[in-house]
């Protein structure tokens, strides 16, 4: 029996990579305890790197990318999972160091899987994916640090992207006043449909200033950009507020940042990682997703795709041209 997979190969002489759908055998799969019949995957920024130039994430070729997948257990050597169980996988460097979800079958360690929570099917789980899990972890961290709707508006940067879109939808559904930052004015309608009450043009937050503090505007922030924008936002967060940092689309440095927001206003900068999150934290986050993410708004973010679409989509997401969430039907 063979199955289809997106296989990335690298030319030893030129160093260039190519990606194409190929037929593989189960004997080609890596060794691990659980074999999953994959139903859906999705497209993240890391996937774009792994499909294309590698970005230092992929060390061995040929390679099957796909850092997320959801499907049904087909075989298991671990007592925690049995054939027929619905599961979801995000993170753990799957799709980077280990073959991932851009295939009709995957074989992975049992420790990397999470049971699919009640209220989500495999397609919805991949509409969520790493982006949605990260957004939920960010919202949970802000709430754990005291954020409540009565404290004022919450800023979401990179709001039209995967993490930002889900963060806007979750926060709005929880009763927060959401201000969405985007550099794409044509996305205003999309963001308002997700629940954003205010649209903030990206240009208003990208100028680097040396002011120690600015006027208090935001009770909290989910930041996917970093760079100069995070430097500005930190100076505008209200006393005792928090910023959940989940990405670095604007660069790894925090340009223009000073210590003053932390020591004069008690601002918290919370680092959010989804890749190595412990099992119990993942269970809590997926349960919150099932209860707090409005499925109608989630569906509005989705664009469907197949394995053969992935080389194009991988290139597009690296250029910032993908809106919302891509759901890949690996069997289509």
N, C-alpha and C positions, 0 to 999 in steps of 0.2 A: 504493500500500500504506500502510495506517495501522497504528498500534500504540497500545497503552494506556499511559497514564502518570498518576501522581498529580500534578496541577497545582495549585499554590497561587497564588491571585490576591489582590490587595489593593485594597480600595475607596479611591479617591483622596480622597473626602470624609471618611469616618469613620476611615480608617487600619486598619480591621479586615481580617483575612485569612480566606479560606475555602479549603478543600482538597477536591478531588473528582477521581475518575478520569475522564479524558477521552481521546478518540481524537486522536492527533497524526500528522502526516506526517513522513517523513524530512527533508523540506526545512525543518521546524521546528527540527531539531537544530542546535546551535552548530557552528561551523567547528572542525575539529581533524583529526589524521591518521588515527585509528583508530576504526572503527565496531564496536561490540560488541553482539551479541545477548545481552542480560542474561538470566540464569536465576534468580539469587537476590540478595537484598539483606538488610539487617538494620536494627535500630532502635537508635540511640544517643541520648544526651542531646541532642547537637547536632541530631539529626534532629527531636526533639520541638520544639526552638526553631524550626527552619526550616519545619516543617509548620504551626506555630501562629503565635506573635507575631513571629518573626523573630530576636529577640534581638540585633539589630544585625549578624547574619551575612549576611542576604540583602539585597542592595541593589537588585535589579531584578526586577520582576514582569511577566508571569507567570513562575513558577519551578517547576522539577522538583527536589525535594530527593532525599536519599539519598546519604550520604557514603561508603558502601561498595557495591561490587557485584562479582559474579563471573559470568563467562559465556564465550562463544566469539567470537573475532574473526570478523567478517563481511566487513570490507573494511579495507585498510590501505595508506597511502601511505608507510609507514616500513618499511625492510627488516628491522627486528628482529621484526616480527610479520607473520603471514600468515593467511589465512582458515583456520579450523579450530583455531587455537591457543587453549588454555584460559588465561584470564588472571584476575587479581584486582586490584582497585583499592581503596585506602584513602587518605584524606587528600588533600593538595594543594588543599584548599578546594573540592573537587568536592562538589556537593550544597549548597554555600553560594554561592560566587561563580560557579560553573560548574554547568550542569545535571548532575544526578546519576543514581543508580541506581534510583529509584522509577519505572522505565519498562521496557518490553520492549526498548528500544534506547537506547544511549548513544554519544555521539561525544566522544572525549577525546584528549589529547596522549599520544603513545607513551611519553614520559618518565614518565608517571604510572602506567603499568601494570607489573605483575610477573608473570612466567610462573607458573602454578599449579604448586607443587612436587609431585613424585611422592608418592603416598600420600594426597593430598587431592583430593576432587572439589569441584565448585563449591558444592554445598550445605554441605559441611563447612567450606569456606573462609569462608562467611558465618555459620556457627555460631561461627567464630572472630572474623572481622571486625576492626574497629578496636579493639574492647575486648580481644580475644584477642591481637592484635599488640602492643598497649600492655602487656598483662600479660607477654608474652614478653620484650619489651624491658626491662621492670623486672627480671625474674628474671635476664636476661643481665647487666644492670648490677650487680646485687648479687653475682653470681658473679665478674664481672670485678674486683670490689673485695674478693674473698677469702671470700665466704660459702660455707661448706660445711656439710653436715648435722651434723657432729660439734660444731659451735660452739653449738648450742642451738636453741630454738624460733624460728620466724619468724612475725611477726604480719602479718595481712592485714586492713586496715580496709575497711569497706563491702563485706564479703565476699560478701553475697548478690547484689550487683550484677553487671553484665556483666564488668568487669575483675576484680573480686574473685573471682568464681566461677572464672574461668579460671586466675587466679593460684593459688588454693587447689589446683586440680586438677594444675597443672604442678608446683608445689613438692612436693606429696605424692607424685607419681609419681617425682620425683627423689630421694626419700628423706628430705625435710625433715619435721620435726615442725611442723605448721601450727596456729597459734592464730587463729581467725576471729572478728572483731569484727562484731557485728550488733545493731541495735536492734529486730529482729523475732524474738522468741523462737520463733515458729512455724517458722522456717527452720532450726532446729538439725538436724533429720533430714536435710534437703537438704544442708547444709554438711558433715555427717559422711559422707554418701554420697560427697561430692566428695573426701574425704580429710582433713578437719579433725579433729585429735585433741582440741582444746580450743575451747570456745565462750566468748568474752569479751563480756559485756553492754556495749553502747555506753555506758551510764551510768557505768561504771567509769573511763572515760577522757575524759569531757567536762567535768569540773570544772577550772577554771583555778586553778593554784596558783603561788605565787611561789618555791617551793623551787628552788634552783639545780640539784639533781640528785635522782633517786629511785633505788631499788634496781635493779640491772642485771637485766633479765628477757629481753630479746629480742636475738637475734643479728643480726636484720635485720627489715625491715618493707616491705611494699608498701602505700602509703597513698593512698587515694582520697578522703580527707575533708578534710585540712588543718585550719584553724581551731584550736579548743582541743584537739582530739584529737591533732593533730600536735605541738603544744606539749608535751603530756604524754608522748607516745611518745618524743620525742627525749631526754627526761630518763631514760627507762627502758632505752634501748638499751645493750647491753654495749660494753665498751671496744673501739674499732676497728670497730664495727658500722656498718651503713649503712641509710638509709631511702630508698627509691625513691618519689618524690612524683609521682603521676600524675593527681591530681584535686583539686577544691576544693568538694566537696559541702557541707562545713561552713563555707565562707567562704574568702576569699583571704588573710586575715591568719593568722599563726601566733600565736595568742593564748597568752600566758604564756611564750613562748619566751625563753630567755636564751642567751648565748654559751657558757655553761659546758659543755654537752655536747660542743661542738666543740673546745674548748681543753683540757679536763681529761680527756676520754675519747676524743678523736680520732674522734668520730662524723662520718660523712659524710652529707650531704643531697644526693641525686642527682635532678636534674630529668629527667623522662622526657617527651619529645615524640614523637608518632607521625606528626604531620601532614606535617612537612618532612624526615623521615628520608631520608638518601641511599639510592640504589638498592642499593648493596652491603650496607648495614646491613639493608635490607628483605629481601634474599635470604637473609642469614644468619638473620634472625628467622623467616622462613617455613620455612626448612629445619629449624630447631629445633622449631617448632610441629609439623611433620609427624612428627618423631621423639620428642618429649618430652610431647606432650599426649595423654593416653589417650582414644581416640575414644569408648569406651563411656561415660566420664564426661562427655565433651562432649555426647553425645546426650542425657544425662539433664538437661542445662541448657536444652534447646531447646523453645521453643513455636512452632508454625507459624503463619503469617499470610499474608494476601493483600494486594494493593494497597488494596482497599476497607476493610481493617481499620486502615489507617495513621492516619487522623485520630484514632480512639479511642486507639490505642497511643501516638501522639505526646503526647496529653494525659496519659496515664497515666504515661509515663516521667518527665515533668516533675514529677509528684507523688511519685516514688519508689515507684510501684506495680508496676513490671515486675521480675520475678525472672529471673536467668539471661540467656539469649540468645534473641532473636526471629529466626527465619529467614523471610524474606518470599519466597514463590514468586510472582514477578511475572507468571507465565503461568497461574496458577490462576484 
